[in-house]
């Protein structure tokens, strides 16, 4: 019998919740915002004055934050899928 409180079960359920969230309008909106922020910041970074380290740092930070959010969601989904695979083998 599967324990609903097992770490694998919790990761599997959470990963699935993230997958479902990303299928919603809100989830898709947030993903699009992150992608747009990265693209805009990369475009600005491409032409940034190399003598303006503050502007470069701000653009790099904006890119890192947007990529981190997408990465966290992706990590949760991957962990959930791995946990589901582990549960299926039990």
Backbone as ProteinMPNN parsed JSONL, in Angstrom:
{"seq_chain_A": "XXXXXXXXXXXXXXXXXXXXXXXXXXXXXXXXXXXXXXXXXXXXXXXXXXXXXXXXXXXXXXXXXXXXXXXXXXXXXXXXXXXXXXXXXX", "coords_chain_A": {"N_chain_A": [[0.841, -1.194, 0.0], [0.502, 2.222, -0.789], [1.973, 4.9, 0.882], [0.448, 7.868, 1.648], [1.804, 9.972, 2.717], [4.432, 9.682, 2.086], [7.706, 10.736, 1.029], [8.117, 10.459, -1.761], [5.501, 10.305, -2.733], [4.498, 12.792, -1.988], [6.18, 14.506, -3.475], [5.464, 13.64, -6.027], [2.733, 14.342, -6.186], [2.914, 17.12, -5.782], [4.505, 17.873, -7.984], [2.746, 17.234, -10.057], [0.711, 19.047, -9.502], [2.034, 21.426, -10.12], [2.432, 21.046, -12.854], [-0.256, 21.077, -13.731], [-0.936, 23.681, -12.924], [0.653, 25.192, -14.659], [-0.715, 24.815, -16.967], [-2.861, 26.43, -16.772], [-4.442, 29.657, -17.388], [-3.206, 31.612, -15.82], [-0.763, 30.401, -15.13], [0.371, 30.085, -17.689], [0.534, 32.744, -18.399], [2.416, 33.72, -16.538], [4.666, 32.237, -17.304], [5.025, 33.267, -19.879], [5.537, 35.94, -19.258], [8.0, 35.676, -17.937], [9.604, 34.663, -20.019], [9.447, 36.815, -21.8], [10.619, 38.863, -20.259], [13.246, 37.881, -20.073], [14.016, 37.857, -22.785], [13.782, 40.597, -23.441], [15.624, 41.767, -21.646], [17.969, 40.503, -22.458], [18.22, 41.551, -25.016], [18.647, 44.262, -24.399], [20.972, 44.0, -22.924], [22.746, 43.184, -24.83], [23.37, 45.529, -26.142], [24.277, 47.146, -24.168], [26.152, 49.648, -22.483], [29.466, 48.924, -22.036], [30.888, 50.177, -20.107], [29.198, 50.701, -18.07], [28.651, 49.285, -15.374], [26.627, 49.034, -13.453], [24.162, 49.088, -14.853], [24.495, 46.805, -16.403], [24.65, 44.824, -14.417], [22.043, 45.037, -13.353], [20.466, 44.222, -15.536], [21.445, 41.607, -15.874], [20.623, 40.528, -13.447], [17.834, 40.663, -13.7], [17.454, 38.82, -15.753], [18.43, 36.477, -14.504], [16.589, 36.147, -12.389], [14.107, 35.714, -13.725], [14.766, 33.406, -15.183], [15.292, 31.717, -13.054], [12.793, 31.367, -11.809], [11.337, 29.97, -13.793], [12.995, 27.768, -13.901], [12.7, 26.685, -11.303], [10.05, 25.835, -11.362], [10.185, 23.962, -13.414], [12.001, 22.168, -12.254], [10.43, 21.212, -10.135], [8.428, 19.871, -11.537], [9.952, 17.907, -12.861], [11.008, 16.509, -10.643], [8.641, 15.54, -9.589], [7.796, 13.849, -11.671], [9.836, 11.955, -11.627], [9.435, 10.926, -9.073], [6.888, 9.824, -9.38], [7.515, 7.796, -11.177], [9.14, 6.236, -9.562], [7.255, 5.433, -7.645], [5.568, 3.923, -9.23], [7.112, 1.703, -9.714], [7.115, 0.436, -7.325]], "CA_chain_A": [[0.0, 0.0, 0.0], [1.274, 3.459, -0.872], [1.816, 5.836, 1.991], [0.192, 9.205, 1.07], [2.726, 10.95, 3.31], [5.808, 9.363, 1.713], [8.328, 11.824, 0.26], [7.867, 10.287, -3.193], [4.1, 10.642, -3.016], [4.37, 14.244, -1.846], [6.824, 15.098, -4.657], [4.661, 13.297, -7.207], [1.525, 15.168, -6.167], [3.3, 18.517, -5.978], [4.927, 18.028, -9.375], [1.542, 17.233, -10.895], [0.032, 20.321, -9.268], [2.755, 22.447, -10.889], [2.082, 20.811, -14.264], [-1.618, 21.568, -13.954], [-0.907, 25.133, -12.793], [1.228, 25.772, -15.867], [-1.699, 24.712, -18.04], [-3.887, 27.452, -16.565], [-4.142, 30.969, -17.966], [-2.249, 32.302, -14.944], [0.537, 29.753, -15.302], [0.89, 30.436, -19.014], [0.861, 34.173, -18.353], [3.677, 33.873, -15.812], [5.734, 31.721, -18.159], [5.238, 34.225, -20.961], [6.196, 37.112, -18.671], [9.405, 35.33, -17.698], [10.271, 34.587, -21.319], [9.526, 38.18, -22.327], [11.623, 39.584, -19.479], [14.58, 37.403, -20.472], [14.297, 38.327, -24.145], [13.998, 42.045, -23.416], [16.872, 42.062, -20.939], [19.079, 40.057, -23.314], [18.353, 42.55, -26.075], [19.26, 45.46, -23.823], [22.33, 43.646, -22.51], [23.55, 43.102, -26.054], [23.802, 46.865, -26.534], [24.597, 47.929, -22.967], [27.468, 50.287, -22.42], [30.342, 48.088, -21.205], [31.43, 51.009, -19.035], [28.115, 50.931, -17.106], [28.467, 48.002, -14.685], [25.356, 48.994, -12.732], [23.118, 48.709, -15.809], [24.743, 45.414, -16.776], [24.243, 44.0, -13.262], [20.579, 45.049, -13.261], [19.941, 43.376, -16.607], [21.791, 40.224, -15.541], [19.767, 40.117, -12.332], [16.491, 40.442, -14.243], [17.52, 37.549, -16.483], [18.58, 35.377, -13.536], [15.337, 35.965, -11.642], [13.116, 35.103, -14.619], [15.191, 32.033, -15.462], [15.18, 30.934, -11.821], [11.381, 31.013, -11.609], [11.035, 28.905, -14.751], [13.782, 26.611, -13.473], [12.084, 26.087, -10.103], [8.846, 25.126, -11.797], [10.652, 22.8, -14.165], [12.572, 21.234, -11.284], [9.319, 20.589, -9.4], [7.787, 18.925, -12.449], [10.871, 16.776, -13.051], [11.043, 15.733, -9.4], [7.358, 14.85, -9.511], [7.785, 12.76, -12.638], [10.736, 10.922, -11.11], [8.777, 10.318, -7.916], [5.816, 8.96, -9.908], [8.154, 6.603, -11.744], [9.558, 5.416, -8.41], [6.053, 4.859, -7.046], [5.041, 2.897, -10.135], [7.93, 0.494, -9.614], [6.929, -0.166, -6.008]], "C_chain_A": [[0.879, 1.247, 0.0], [0.934, 4.38, 0.295], [1.608, 7.239, 1.416], [1.123, 10.277, 1.628], [4.177, 10.664, 2.953], [6.393, 10.527, 0.914], [8.082, 11.699, -1.245], [6.443, 10.68, -3.564], [3.906, 12.165, -2.962], [4.986, 14.943, -3.061], [6.004, 14.834, -5.916], [3.421, 14.178, -7.299], [1.871, 16.632, -6.435], [3.721, 18.774, -7.424], [3.734, 18.083, -10.32], [0.759, 18.529, -10.724], [0.701, 21.441, -10.065], [2.444, 22.287, -12.375], [0.702, 21.38, -14.582], [-1.686, 23.089, -13.868], [-0.395, 25.778, -14.074], [0.308, 25.644, -17.076], [-2.809, 25.751, -17.905], [-3.481, 28.755, -17.251], [-3.103, 31.705, -17.138], [-0.856, 31.719, -15.119], [1.17, 30.109, -16.633], [1.298, 31.904, -19.077], [2.213, 34.384, -17.67], [4.852, 33.354, -16.621], [6.056, 32.71, -19.271], [5.925, 35.485, -20.446], [7.679, 36.849, -18.453], [10.182, 35.293, -19.006], [10.455, 35.978, -21.929], [10.592, 38.982, -21.592], [13.036, 39.173, -19.885], [14.932, 37.956, -21.845], [14.59, 39.831, -24.17], [15.321, 42.4, -22.758], [18.079, 41.633, -21.769], [19.311, 41.059, -24.445], [19.029, 43.811, -25.574], [20.711, 45.194, -23.429], [23.275, 43.616, -23.703], [24.127, 44.468, -26.442], [24.169, 47.755, -25.346], [26.008, 48.495, -23.055], [28.371, 49.453, -21.514], [30.977, 48.854, -20.041], [30.381, 51.308, -17.964], [27.807, 49.626, -16.361], [27.14, 47.903, -13.929], [24.231, 48.54, -13.659], [23.271, 47.243, -16.203], [24.304, 44.477, -15.651], [22.725, 43.924, -13.149], [19.949, 44.152, -14.332], [20.227, 41.897, -16.331], [20.906, 39.695, -14.42], [18.353, 39.809, -12.826], [16.433, 39.114, -14.989], [17.569, 36.382, -15.507], [17.291, 35.108, -12.776], [14.301, 35.254, -12.513], [13.49, 33.654, -14.914], [15.064, 31.151, -14.226], [13.738, 30.481, -11.596], [10.999, 29.859, -12.528], [11.768, 27.624, -14.351], [13.184, 25.913, -12.264], [10.855, 25.279, -10.484], [9.215, 23.854, -12.55], [11.233, 21.737, -13.24], [11.478, 20.497, -10.519], [8.622, 19.549, -10.266], [8.667, 17.694, -12.633], [10.936, 15.892, -11.813], [9.757, 14.935, -9.236], [7.283, 13.674, -10.458], [8.687, 11.616, -12.181], [10.097, 10.19, -9.931], [7.646, 9.389, -8.38], [6.39, 7.678, -10.48], [8.605, 5.661, -10.632], [8.352, 4.722, -7.786], [5.484, 3.745, -7.922], [5.832, 1.6, -10.07], [7.762, -0.219, -8.267], [5.74, -1.086, -5.974]], "O_chain_A": [[1.881, 1.309, 0.711], [-0.23, 4.596, 0.634], [2.506, 7.758, 0.754], [1.217, 11.37, 1.07], [5.074, 11.335, 3.463], [5.667, 11.225, 0.206], [7.865, 12.7, -1.928], [6.215, 11.315, -4.593], [3.222, 12.74, -3.808], [4.388, 15.865, -3.615], [5.869, 15.711, -6.77], [3.1, 14.698, -8.367], [1.2, 17.301, -7.221], [3.333, 19.78, -8.017], [3.71, 18.875, -11.262], [0.205, 19.053, -11.69], [0.021, 22.304, -10.62], [2.218, 23.274, -13.076], [0.522, 22.079, -15.579], [-2.405, 23.724, -14.64], [-0.936, 26.786, -14.527], [0.529, 26.296, -18.096], [-3.608, 25.93, -18.824], [-2.328, 28.932, -17.642], [-2.214, 32.353, -17.691], [0.121, 32.458, -15.242], [2.364, 30.4, -16.702], [2.282, 32.259, -19.726], [3.053, 35.136, -18.165], [5.921, 33.965, -16.624], [7.224, 32.96, -19.569], [6.796, 36.038, -21.118], [8.516, 37.701, -18.751], [11.288, 35.826, -19.092], [11.501, 36.276, -22.506], [11.379, 39.695, -22.215], [13.918, 40.021, -20.024], [16.034, 38.47, -22.043], [15.524, 40.28, -24.833], [16.059, 43.246, -23.263], [19.099, 42.323, -21.783], [20.451, 41.374, -24.787], [19.891, 44.368, -26.254], [21.573, 46.06, -23.583], [24.448, 43.975, -23.596], [25.224, 44.557, -26.995], [24.349, 48.963, -25.497], [26.916, 47.889, -23.625], [28.067, 49.293, -20.332], [31.529, 48.259, -19.116], [30.644, 52.084, -17.046], [26.83, 48.944, -16.67], [26.59, 46.812, -13.78], [23.429, 47.687, -13.278], [22.279, 46.524, -16.321], [23.661, 43.458, -15.903], [22.179, 42.855, -12.876], [19.006, 43.411, -14.052], [19.364, 41.042, -16.53], [20.49, 38.537, -14.448], [17.749, 38.817, -12.419], [15.46, 38.37, -14.862], [16.833, 35.408, -15.663], [16.941, 33.951, -12.546], [13.684, 34.286, -12.068], [12.63, 32.773, -14.897], [14.761, 29.963, -14.341], [13.498, 29.33, -11.232], [10.402, 28.88, -12.083], [11.217, 26.528, -14.454], [13.163, 24.683, -12.203], [10.648, 24.172, -9.986], [8.617, 22.799, -12.338], [10.985, 20.545, -13.423], [11.586, 19.294, -10.282], [8.266, 18.473, -9.787], [8.18, 16.565, -12.569], [10.92, 14.665, -11.92], [9.785, 13.787, -8.794], [6.768, 12.615, -10.098], [8.338, 10.445, -12.333], [10.213, 8.97, -9.816], [7.471, 8.299, -7.834], [5.825, 6.6, -10.296], [8.471, 4.443, -10.744], [8.428, 3.544, -7.437], [4.979, 2.745, -7.414], [5.295, 0.524, -10.335], [8.219, -1.35, -8.098], [5.445, -1.675, -4.934]]}, "name": "protein", "num_of_chains": 1, "seq": "XXXXXXXXXXXXXXXXXXXXXXXXXXXXXXXXXXXXXXXXXXXXXXXXXXXXXXXXXXXXXXXXXXXXXXXXXXXXXXXXXXXXXXXXXX"}
